[in-house]
């Protein structure tokens, strides 16, 4: 996964003005089949059967390894609240991270 930016003053821009800010390898060498966005998360799934959740700074937030559904080719989320359930930290508390939450999901 590559995180791109459109900086104003950088010498190493691509021809379209972008610069790669961060690049990470996702998965354990297996093929990625799915990259999507739900709420505040980027979700990745692949042939290794792992579903990974990242924030928009490409920081790993959560992952599900023991789904036992084989390779991940699609994911569907429940309608309604998109993972904004209450957490251990109250909004606005400095230094406290919110507990991870997301809608129920199905994979195939």
DSSP file (Angstrom, degrees, kcal/mol; ACC not computed):
  #  RESIDUE AA STRUCTURE BP1 BP2  ACC     N-H-->O    O-->H-N    N-H-->O    O-->H-N    TCO  KAPPA ALPHA  PHI   PSI    X-CA   Y-CA   Z-CA
    1    1 A X              0   0    0      0, 0.0    23,-2.4     0, 0.0     2,-0.5   0.000 360.0 360.0 360.0 135.0    0.0    0.0    0.0
    2    2 A X  E     -A   23   0A   0     21,-0.2     2,-0.6    19,-0.0    21,-0.2  -0.968 360.0-150.7-119.0 130.3    1.4    3.4   -0.9
    3    3 A X  E     -A   22   0A   0     19,-3.4    18,-3.1    -2,-0.5    19,-1.3  -0.889  21.3-162.8 -98.1 121.3    0.2    6.7    0.8
    4    4 A X  E     -A   20   0A   0     -2,-0.6     2,-0.3    16,-0.2    16,-0.2  -0.711   9.0-171.2-105.6 154.7    0.5    9.6   -1.7
    5    5 A X  E     -A   19   0A   0     14,-1.8    14,-2.2    -2,-0.3     2,-0.5  -0.955  23.7-137.8-138.1 158.2    0.6   13.3   -1.0
    6    6 A X        -     0   0    0     -2,-0.3    12,-0.2    12,-0.2    -2,-0.0  -0.720  34.1-171.6-113.6  76.6    0.4   16.4   -3.2
    7    7 A X        -     0   0    0     -2,-0.5     3,-0.3    10,-0.2    -2,-0.0  -0.262  24.2-138.4 -71.7 158.1    3.0   18.7   -1.6
    8    8 A X  S    S+     0   0    0      1,-0.2     2,-0.4     0, 0.0    -1,-0.1   0.919  91.9  23.1 -80.2 -46.7    3.5   22.3   -2.6
    9    9 A X  S    S+     0   0    0      2,-0.0     2,-0.4     0, 0.0    -1,-0.2  -0.742  80.3 127.5-129.2  83.7    7.4   22.4   -2.5
   10   10 A X    >   -     0   0    0     -2,-0.4     3,-0.6    -3,-0.3     7,-0.0  -1.000  44.5-150.7-137.3 137.3    9.2   19.1   -2.9
   11   11 A X  T 3  S+     0   0    0     -2,-0.4     2,-0.2     1,-0.2    -1,-0.1   0.757  90.5  62.3 -76.3 -25.3   11.9   18.2   -5.4
   12   12 A X  T 3  S+     0   0    0      5,-0.0    -1,-0.2     7,-0.0     2,-0.1  -0.159  72.4 139.3 -99.3  40.6   11.1   14.5   -5.7
   13   13 A X    <   -     0   0    0     -3,-0.6     6,-0.2    -2,-0.2     2,-0.1  -0.429  52.0-118.5 -77.7 155.5    7.6   14.8   -7.1
   14   14 A X    >   -     0   0    0      4,-3.1     3,-2.1    -2,-0.1    -1,-0.1  -0.300  42.9 -88.6 -79.3 176.7    6.2   12.5   -9.9
   15   15 A X  T 3  S+     0   0    0      1,-0.3    -1,-0.1     2,-0.1    -2,-0.1   0.758 130.2  51.5 -62.2 -24.0    5.2   14.0  -13.2
   16   16 A X  T 3  S-     0   0    0      2,-0.1    -1,-0.3     0, 0.0    -3,-0.0   0.307 123.2-102.4 -96.7  10.2    1.6   14.5  -11.8
   17   17 A X  S <  S+     0   0    0     -3,-2.1   -10,-0.2     1,-0.3     2,-0.2   0.445  79.3 127.9  91.5  -0.2    2.9   16.3   -8.7
   18   18 A X        -     0   0    0    -12,-0.2    -4,-3.1    -5,-0.1     2,-0.4  -0.530  38.6-163.1 -90.4 157.9    2.5   13.5   -6.2
   19   19 A X  E     -A    5   0A   0    -14,-2.2   -14,-1.8    -6,-0.2     2,-0.5  -0.997  26.1-116.7-137.3 136.5    5.1   12.2   -3.8
   20   20 A X  E     +A    4   0A   0     -2,-0.4   -16,-0.2   -16,-0.2     3,-0.1  -0.605  31.7 177.6 -73.4 122.6    5.1    8.8   -2.0
   21   21 A X  E     +     0   0A   0    -18,-3.1     2,-0.3    -2,-0.5    -1,-0.2   0.821  65.7   2.9 -93.8 -38.7    4.9    9.5    1.7
   22   22 A X  E     -A    3   0A   0    -19,-1.3   -19,-3.4     2,-0.0     2,-0.4  -0.990  57.3-172.2-152.6 139.2    4.7    6.0    3.1
   23   23 A X  E     +A    2   0A   0     -2,-0.3     2,-0.3   -21,-0.2   -21,-0.2  -0.998  10.5 179.2-134.7 131.8    4.8    2.5    1.6
   24   24 A X        -     0   0    0    -23,-2.4     2,-0.5    -2,-0.4    -2,-0.0  -0.967  28.4-124.3-132.3 150.0    4.1   -0.7    3.5
   25   25 A X        -     0   0    0     -2,-0.3     2,-0.4     2,-0.0    -2,-0.0  -0.808  29.8-161.5 -89.6 128.1    4.0   -4.4    2.5
   26   26 A X        +     0   0    0     -2,-0.5     3,-0.2     4,-0.1     6,-0.1  -0.913  48.9  18.0-114.0 137.7    0.7   -6.0    3.5
   27   27 A X  S    S-     0   0    0     -2,-0.4     2,-0.3     1,-0.1     5,-0.1  -0.151  92.0 -77.8  92.9 170.1    0.1   -9.7    3.8
   28   28 A X  S    S-     0   0    0      3,-0.1    -1,-0.1    -2,-0.1     3,-0.1  -0.317  89.3 -65.8-103.7  49.0    2.5  -12.6    4.2
   29   29 A X  S    S+     0   0    0     -2,-0.3     2,-0.2     1,-0.3    -2,-0.1   0.511 103.8 125.1  83.0   3.8    3.7  -12.8    0.6
   30   30 A X  S    S-     0   0    0      1,-0.1    -1,-0.3    -4,-0.0     2,-0.2  -0.503  70.5 -86.0 -93.5 166.5    0.2  -13.8   -0.5
   31   31 A X        -     0   0    0     -2,-0.2    16,-2.6    -3,-0.1     2,-0.4  -0.489  36.5-131.6 -72.4 134.2   -1.9  -12.2   -3.2
   32   32 A X  E     +B   46   0B   0     14,-0.2    14,-0.3    -2,-0.2     3,-0.1  -0.747  28.9 171.6 -84.5 131.7   -4.1   -9.2   -2.2
   33   33 A X  E     +     0   0B   0     12,-2.1     2,-0.4    -2,-0.4    13,-0.2   0.578  59.9  38.8-111.7 -16.9   -7.6   -9.6   -3.5
   34   34 A X  E     +B   45   0B   0     11,-2.0    11,-2.1    38,-0.1     2,-0.4  -0.987  44.3 166.0-147.5 127.5   -9.4   -6.8   -1.7
   35   35 A X  E     +B   44   0B   0     -2,-0.4     2,-0.3     9,-0.2     9,-0.2  -0.953  26.8 146.4-136.7 121.4   -8.8   -3.2   -0.7
   36   36 A X  E     -B   43   0B   0      7,-2.4     7,-3.3    -2,-0.4     2,-0.4  -0.902  39.2-121.5-146.3 172.5  -11.8   -1.1    0.4
   37   37 A X  E     +B   42   0B   0     -2,-0.3     2,-0.4     5,-0.2     5,-0.2  -0.967  22.5 175.1-122.7 137.3  -12.8    1.7    2.8
   38   38 A X  E >   -B   41   0B   0      3,-2.3     3,-1.8    -2,-0.4     2,-0.3  -0.933  63.7 -49.4-141.1 116.3  -15.4    1.6    5.5
   39   39 A X  T 3  S-     0   0    0     -2,-0.4    44,-0.1     1,-0.3    63,-0.0  -0.419 125.0 -13.6  61.8-120.6  -15.9    4.5    7.8
   40   40 A X  T 3  S+     0   0    0     42,-0.4     2,-0.3    -2,-0.3    16,-0.3   0.126 121.6  86.2 -99.7  19.0  -12.5    5.5    9.2
   41   41 A X  E <   -B   38   0B   0     -3,-1.8    -3,-2.3    14,-0.1     2,-0.5  -0.922  62.5-145.5-128.1 146.9  -10.7    2.3    8.0
   42   42 A X  E     -BC  37  54B   0     12,-2.8    12,-2.7    -2,-0.3     2,-0.4  -0.935  28.5-155.3 -99.0 129.6   -8.9    0.9    5.0
   43   43 A X  E     -BC  36  53B   0     -7,-3.3    -7,-2.4    -2,-0.5     2,-0.4  -0.919  11.1-172.4-115.3 134.2   -9.6   -2.8    4.9
   44   44 A X  E     +BC  35  52B   0      8,-2.5     8,-2.8    -2,-0.4     2,-0.3  -0.977   5.6 175.0-126.9 136.2   -7.3   -5.3    3.1
   45   45 A X  E     +BC  34  51B   0    -11,-2.1   -12,-2.1    -2,-0.4   -11,-2.0  -0.988   7.4 164.6-138.7 149.8   -7.9   -9.0    2.5
   46   46 A X  E >   -B   32   0B   0      4,-0.8    26,-2.9    -2,-0.3     3,-1.8  -0.801  53.8 -71.2-149.0-171.2   -6.0  -11.6    0.6
   47   47 A X  T 3  S+     0   0    0    -16,-2.6   -15,-0.1    24,-0.3    26,-0.1   0.677 117.0  70.8 -64.9 -18.4   -5.3  -15.3   -0.2
   48   48 A X  T 3  S-     0   0    0    -17,-0.3    -1,-0.3     2,-0.1    22,-0.1   0.550 108.5-120.6 -76.7  -6.0   -3.8  -15.8    3.3
   49   49 A X    <   +     0   0    0     -3,-1.8     2,-0.4     1,-0.3    18,-0.4   0.567  68.4 133.1  81.0   8.8   -7.3  -15.4    4.8
   50   50 A X        -     0   0    0     16,-0.1    -4,-0.8    17,-0.1     2,-0.6  -0.796  43.2-157.0 -98.1 134.2   -6.4  -12.4    7.0
   51   51 A X  E     -CD  45  64B   0     13,-1.9    13,-2.8    -2,-0.4     2,-0.4  -0.957  17.7-169.1-107.2 120.5   -8.6   -9.3    7.1
   52   52 A X  E     -CD  44  63B   0     -8,-2.8    -8,-2.5    -2,-0.6     2,-0.4  -0.895  10.9-154.1-115.7 141.2   -6.6   -6.2    8.2
   53   53 A X  E     +CD  43  62B   0      9,-3.5     8,-3.1    -2,-0.4     9,-1.5  -0.949  15.7 179.6-114.3 131.9   -7.8   -2.8    9.2
   54   54 A X  E     -CD  42  60B   0    -12,-2.7   -12,-2.8    -2,-0.4     6,-0.2  -0.908  24.0-125.8-125.7 154.0   -5.7    0.4    8.8
   55   55 A X    >   -     0   0    0      4,-2.0     3,-1.7    -2,-0.3   -14,-0.1  -0.327  45.3 -90.1 -85.4-178.0   -6.3    4.0    9.5
   56   56 A X  T 3  S+     0   0    0    -16,-0.3   -15,-0.1     1,-0.3    -1,-0.1   0.458 128.1  60.7 -78.4   1.6   -5.8    6.7    6.8
   57   57 A X  T 3  S-     0   0    0      2,-0.1    -1,-0.3   -54,-0.0     3,-0.1   0.194 120.2-110.5-102.5  12.2   -2.1    7.1    7.9
   58   58 A X    <   +     0   0    0     -3,-1.7     2,-0.5     1,-0.2    -2,-0.1   0.831  68.2 150.0  60.2  37.7   -1.6    3.4    7.0
   59   59 A X        -     0   0    0     -4,-0.1    -4,-2.0     1,-0.0     2,-0.2  -0.877  53.8-113.9 -96.7 128.2   -1.2    2.4   10.7
   60   60 A X  E     +D   54   0B   0     -2,-0.5    -6,-0.3    -6,-0.2     3,-0.1  -0.455  40.2 171.1 -64.4 125.3   -2.4   -1.2   11.4
   61   61 A X  E     -     0   0B   0     -8,-3.1     2,-0.3     1,-0.4    -7,-0.2   0.803  60.2 -18.1-103.3 -44.8   -5.4   -0.9   13.7
   62   62 A X  E     -D   53   0B   0     -9,-1.5    -9,-3.5     2,-0.0    -1,-0.4  -0.984  53.6-164.3-159.7 159.2   -6.7   -4.5   13.9
   63   63 A X  E     -D   52   0B   0     -2,-0.3     2,-0.5   -11,-0.3   -11,-0.2  -0.991  13.0-146.8-151.4 150.4   -6.5   -7.8   12.0
   64   64 A X  E     +D   51   0B   0    -13,-2.8   -13,-1.9    -2,-0.3     3,-0.2  -0.954  25.8 161.3-121.4 109.1   -8.5  -11.0   12.0
   65   65 A X        +     0   0    0     -2,-0.5     3,-0.4   -15,-0.2    -1,-0.1   0.698  66.3  59.6-100.6 -24.6   -6.3  -14.1   11.3
   66   66 A X        +     0   0    0      1,-0.2    -1,-0.1     2,-0.1   -16,-0.1  -0.111  61.6 115.7-103.6  36.3   -8.5  -16.9   12.6
   67   67 A X        -     0   0    0    -18,-0.4    -1,-0.2    -3,-0.2   -17,-0.1   0.837  58.6-155.1 -72.1 -31.5  -11.5  -16.5   10.4
   68   68 A X        +     0   0    0     -3,-0.4     3,-0.1   -19,-0.2    -2,-0.1   0.881  55.3 121.8  57.7  42.4  -10.9  -19.9    8.7
   69   69 A X        -     0   0    0      1,-0.4   -20,-0.1   -20,-0.2    -1,-0.1   0.267  69.6-125.9-113.1   8.2  -12.8  -18.8    5.5
   70   70 A X        +     0   0    0    -22,-0.1    -1,-0.4   -21,-0.1    -3,-0.1  -0.409  68.9   1.4  77.3-160.3   -9.9  -19.4    3.1
   71   71 A X  S    S-     0   0    0    -23,-0.1     2,-0.6    -2,-0.1   -24,-0.3  -0.287  75.9-123.5 -61.3 143.8   -8.8  -16.6    0.8
   72   72 A X        +     0   0    0    -26,-2.9   -39,-0.3     1,-0.2   -27,-0.1  -0.813  43.1 155.1 -94.0 119.7  -10.6  -13.3    1.2
   73   73 A X        +     0   0    0     -2,-0.6     2,-0.3     1,-0.4    -1,-0.2   0.596  66.4  12.1-116.7 -21.8  -12.2  -12.1   -2.1
   74   74 A X        -     0   0    0    -40,-0.1    34,-1.8     2,-0.0    -1,-0.4  -0.990  56.7-161.8-153.4 157.7  -15.1   -9.9   -0.9
   75   75 A X  E     -E  107   0C   0     -2,-0.3     2,-0.4    32,-0.2    32,-0.2  -0.997   3.7-167.3-142.8 138.3  -16.3   -8.3    2.3
   76   76 A X  E     -E  106   0C   0     30,-2.4    30,-2.5    -2,-0.3     2,-0.3  -0.991  10.5-150.3-128.2 135.6  -19.7   -6.9    3.2
   77   77 A X  E     -E  105   0C   0     -2,-0.4    28,-0.2    28,-0.2    27,-0.1  -0.791  23.8-106.2-107.1 148.1  -20.5   -4.8    6.2
   78   78 A X        -     0   0    0     26,-2.8    25,-0.1    -2,-0.3     2,-0.1  -0.382  40.8-113.3 -64.3 145.9  -23.7   -4.5    8.2
   79   79 A X  S    S+     0   0    0     -2,-0.1     2,-0.4    24,-0.0    25,-0.1  -0.378  78.7  43.5 -75.7 160.5  -25.7   -1.3    7.6
   80   80 A X  S    S+     0   0    0     -2,-0.1     2,-0.1    23,-0.1    23,-0.1  -0.863  99.1  31.0 110.9-140.8  -26.1    1.3   10.3
   81   81 A X        -     0   0    0     -2,-0.4     2,-0.9     1,-0.1     4,-0.1  -0.367  67.1-146.4 -61.0 124.1  -23.4    2.5   12.7
   82   82 A X        -     0   0    0     -2,-0.1   -42,-0.4     1,-0.1    -1,-0.1  -0.312  64.6 -62.9 -92.6  51.3  -20.0    2.4   11.0
   83   83 A X  S    S+     0   0    0     -2,-0.9    18,-0.2    19,-0.2    -1,-0.1   0.780  94.8 128.8  84.3  27.7  -17.9    1.5   14.0
   84   84 A X        +     0   0    0     16,-0.1     3,-0.1     3,-0.0    -1,-0.1  -0.086  31.4 145.0-104.9  34.9  -18.4    4.6   16.1
   85   85 A X        -     0   0    0      1,-0.1    14,-0.1    -4,-0.1    16,-0.0  -0.282  62.2 -83.2 -67.4 158.2  -19.3    2.6   19.2
   86   86 A X        -     0   0    0      1,-0.1     2,-0.2    12,-0.1    -1,-0.1  -0.276  52.9-163.1 -62.9 150.9  -18.2    4.1   22.6
   87   87 A X        -     0   0    0      2,-0.4    11,-0.1    -3,-0.1     4,-0.1  -0.659  36.4 -92.1-126.9-179.5  -14.7    3.2   23.5
   88   88 A X  S    S+     0   0    0     -2,-0.2     2,-0.4     9,-0.1    10,-0.1   0.749 108.8  64.4 -67.7 -23.9  -12.5    3.2   26.6
   89   89 A X  S    S-     0   0    0      8,-0.2    -2,-0.4     7,-0.0     2,-0.2  -0.852  83.2-130.3-104.9 135.3  -11.3    6.8   25.9
   90   90 A X    >   -     0   0    0     -2,-0.4     3,-2.1     1,-0.1     6,-0.1  -0.580  41.2 -90.9 -77.3 144.8  -13.7    9.7   25.9
   91   91 A X  T 3  S+     0   0    0      1,-0.3    -1,-0.1    -2,-0.2     3,-0.1  -0.317 113.1  25.3 -56.1 131.4  -13.5   11.9   22.8
   92   92 A X  T 3  S+     0   0    0      1,-0.3     2,-0.5     4,-0.1    -1,-0.3   0.268  80.7 134.7  98.8 -12.2  -10.9   14.7   23.4
   93   93 A X    X   -     0   0    0     -3,-2.1     3,-1.1     1,-0.1    -1,-0.3  -0.605  56.1-127.0 -73.1 124.3   -8.8   13.0   26.0
   94   94 A X  T 3  S+     0   0    0     -2,-0.5     3,-0.1     1,-0.2    -1,-0.1  -0.457  86.2  13.6 -74.0 141.8   -5.2   13.5   24.9
   95   95 A X  T 3  S+     0   0    0      1,-0.2     2,-0.5    -2,-0.1    -1,-0.2   0.392  99.2 114.7  79.1  -4.6   -2.9   10.5   24.6
   96   96 A X    <   -     0   0    0     -3,-1.1     2,-0.3    -6,-0.1    -1,-0.2  -0.855  54.1-150.0-102.6 132.7   -5.8    8.1   24.7
   97   97 A X        -     0   0    0     -2,-0.5    -8,-0.2    -3,-0.1     2,-0.1  -0.768  22.6-111.8 -98.3 146.8   -6.6    6.0   21.6
   98   98 A X        -     0   0    0     -2,-0.3     2,-0.1   -10,-0.1    -8,-0.1  -0.463  35.0-106.6 -71.4 146.6  -10.1    4.8   20.9
   99   99 A X        -     0   0    0    -10,-0.1     2,-0.1    -2,-0.1    -1,-0.1  -0.491  44.9-100.3 -68.0 144.4  -10.9    1.2   21.2
  100  100 A X        +     0   0    0     -2,-0.1     2,-0.3   -39,-0.1    -1,-0.1  -0.439  51.7 162.5 -68.8 138.0  -11.2   -0.5   17.8
  101  101 A X        +     0   0    0    -18,-0.2     2,-0.3    -2,-0.1   -14,-0.0  -0.977   7.1 166.8-151.3 149.7  -14.8   -1.1   16.5
  102  102 A X        -     0   0    0     -2,-0.3   -19,-0.2   -63,-0.0     3,-0.1  -0.967  42.7 -84.3-153.4 162.9  -16.3   -1.8   13.2
  103  103 A X        -     0   0    0     -2,-0.3   -21,-0.1     1,-0.1   -23,-0.1  -0.295  59.1 -86.8 -65.1 157.2  -19.6   -3.0   11.8
  104  104 A X        -     0   0    0    -25,-0.1   -26,-2.8   -27,-0.1     2,-0.3  -0.346  56.6-164.4 -56.7 147.4  -20.2   -6.7   11.7
  105  105 A X  E     -E   77   0C   0    -28,-0.2     2,-0.4    -3,-0.1   -28,-0.2  -0.971  20.7-148.4-141.6 157.1  -18.9   -8.1    8.4
  106  106 A X  E     -E   76   0C   0    -30,-2.5   -30,-2.4    -2,-0.3     2,-0.3  -0.935  16.9-163.5-118.3 143.8  -19.1  -11.2    6.2
  107  107 A X  E      E   75   0C   0     -2,-0.4   -32,-0.2   -32,-0.2   -35,-0.1  -0.910 360.0 360.0-124.8 155.6  -16.3  -12.5    4.0
  108  108 A X              0   0    0    -34,-1.8   -33,-0.1    -2,-0.3    -1,-0.1   0.255 360.0 360.0-144.8 360.0  -16.1  -14.8    1.1
